[in-house]
Amino acid sequence: MKKLLLITLLLSLTSMVQAQPMKIGWQDLEGKVEPYQDPFAELTDDQLYNLSVYGRISEMQRLYPDYELTEEMLQEAENAKAQLIAENVDIDYMFEQREIIIKKREKAALITNDLLADREIEMAGYMLALEFDEGTVSEFLLVPTIGACSHKPVPPANQLIFVKAKTPVAAGSPYMPIKITGTLRITPEVKDLYLVDGTKKITMSYSLDNAIVEPFIATH
């Protein structure tokens, strides 16, 4: 009898543990990326600035040959180039690497963490509503930072979650801090985000249906 009670208790405790959602953070959503060397990481802030100045003006000359650049802009580009050469920065090499790094970063942005597929998770972020219905929101993006997608650059696809709430949520303010709980799905898709100045297409890698949405209050 005691043995039966012990087994029942253990099964009950196991069930309780399994029922607890996994608490995750934004870094957990990133998939495993093959390591690569980023030559830009070895440059100083001044070198990165000079490279961007020279690159921007050179690109303008290439794309818009009829556009007349000011003497000040041309001089700024020459000064930046001269400084980079003096510091032994291979400008042509860096521009070649730029295209390679961009492609690698784009690939990394789409890699998901397959270990989280169909797992019950709990995580915090900011709610960016896709549509409003009399002050409530049923579908939204969970984003990692305030201003993401609208006032700031769009985060990588694996840093965005499309959420359908179990019950409509009262939208207190833009980018309201919240906590979501539910089953995480890996479902790459594109959604339209309607902004004041137009529509923006947002690519996301994850979704959460029938999610429990609660206000989030940081404990630190």
N, C-alpha and C positions, 0 to 999 in steps of 0.2 A: 504493500500500500504506500509506504514511504517512498519507494522507488518510483512508483507511478506518479505521485505528487511532484517529485523532483523533476521528472521528465516533462510533466505538464508545465511546471514553472519555467524550465529552461526554454521550452518551445515558445512560451508566452513572452519571455524576455527577448528571444531571438526575433520574434515577430515585431516587437516594439522597436528594436534596433533597426530592422530592415525598413520600418515605416518612416523613420526619420529621414528627411531629405538631406542630401549632401550639400553642405555649405561651400560655395565656390566663389572665386573672384574672377576678374576680367582676364588675368593672365592664364587662367585654367582653360579658357576658350581657345587659346592659340594652339594650333597643331604643331607637331615636331617639324622643324625646318632644318634642312641640311645646312650645316655651317658654311659660311662663305666670308672671305676677307673683304672688308669695306675700306678702300683706300681713303675715302673722305673722312673716316674716323680719325685718321692720323694727322689731319690738317688742323691748324689753329683757326680760331674764329676770324682773325684778320685774313688769313689765306682763303677761307671759305667765302668771305665777303668779296675779296678781290676777284676770285674765280667767278662768282655770280655776276659781278659788274661787267667783267670782260665778256662773259658768255652771253649775257642779256643783250649788250650792244652789238656784239658780233652776229647774234641771231637776227637782230633787227636789220642789220645791213644785208644779210643773206636773204631774208624773206621779203623785205620791202626796200629794194635797191633805189627806188625813186623817192623814198622818204629822206628828207634832208635833216640829218642829225646836227645838233648844235656843236659848236667848237668845244664847249664845256663838256659835253657828253663824250666826244671823241678823245679829248685830253684825259678824261677820267678813265676811259678804257685803256689808253696807252700807259697811264701811270700804274693801273692795276696789273697789266701784263708785265711791265718792267719789274714791278715788285715781286711777282711770282717767279719770273726768270731768275732774279737775283737770289731768291730763296730756294732755287733748284727744284721748283715744282714743274713737272712735265705737264703742260697745259693740254696738249693733244691727247695724251694718255688719259688724263682725268676726264676729258669729255667723252672719250670712248668708253671708259668705265662707267660713266654716268648712265648711259643707255643700258648697260648690262645690269647695273645695280637696280635701276628702275624696274626692269623685268623680274628680277629676283624678289624685290619687295612686293610687286603685284602678285606674284605667285604665292609668297608667304602670307599675304593678306587673305587668301582664299582657303588656306589649309585649316581644317577643323580638327578638334580633338574627338576622335571617334570613340574614345573611352567614355564620353559623356552622353553618347546617343541613347535616348530612351530612358535616361536616369532621372529620378526625382531630385530636383535641385532647389536650392534657395540662394538667391543672390540679390545684391543691392545695386542700384543705379539711378538714372534719371529718366523720367517719363517724357517722351516727345510724342504728343498726340498726332495721329494721322487724320482723325475726323472728330468733330465735336457734335454732340446731340443734346441740346438744352443744358449745356454745362457739364455733361458727363462724357466719359471716354470709354469705349469698349475695345478699340484696337489702337495700339501705339508701338513705338519703338522704345526699347530699353537701351539707353546709350551710356557710355562710361563717364562723360564729362558734361558740364553745363555749357550750352552753346553748340554742341556737336551737331553737325548736319546743316544748321541754319546760319549761325554767326561764325562758326569755326569750320575747318575742313571736315569732310565726311570721314568718319573712322573706317578702318578696314572692315571688310564684310564679316570677318570672324570676331568682330567686336561690336556687333549689332544683333539684337534679338527682336523679332517680330512677335508681339504678345497680344493674345486675345484673352481678355479678362473674363473670369467666371461670372462676375456681376459688374455692371457699369461702375466706373470710378469717378467720383467728383473731382474735377480738375481744379485744384486749388491755385496753381500758378504754372507758368511754363517751366519745364525742367524740374518738376516736383520730385524730390527724393523719395524713392519707394523701395520696397522689398517685394520680390516676386517668388512664388513657390509653385512648382508644377513639373510636368514631364518635359524635358528638353528634347527637341527634335532637330536633326540636321536636315534642313530643307532650304537649300539655296534658292532665292527668288529676288525679284525686283519689285519695289513698291514706289508709287508716286507720293512725294511729299509736297504738299501745297504750302507755298510761302507767300509773303506779301508781294515779293517781286517776281513771282512766277512759280513754275513747277520744277522739282528736282527729282530725278530717278535715283533711288537708293538701293544698293545691292546688299543683301544680308544673308548670312549663312545659317542662322538658327531661328527657331520659332518655339513658342510655348502657347499651347491651347488650354482653355479652361483654367487659366492661372488665377491663383489667389494673390491679390494685390493689397499691400498694406503700406502705410506711411513708414518711412525709414528715419530713425533718429540715431545718429552716431553716438557711440558710448564713450568716445575719447575727446 
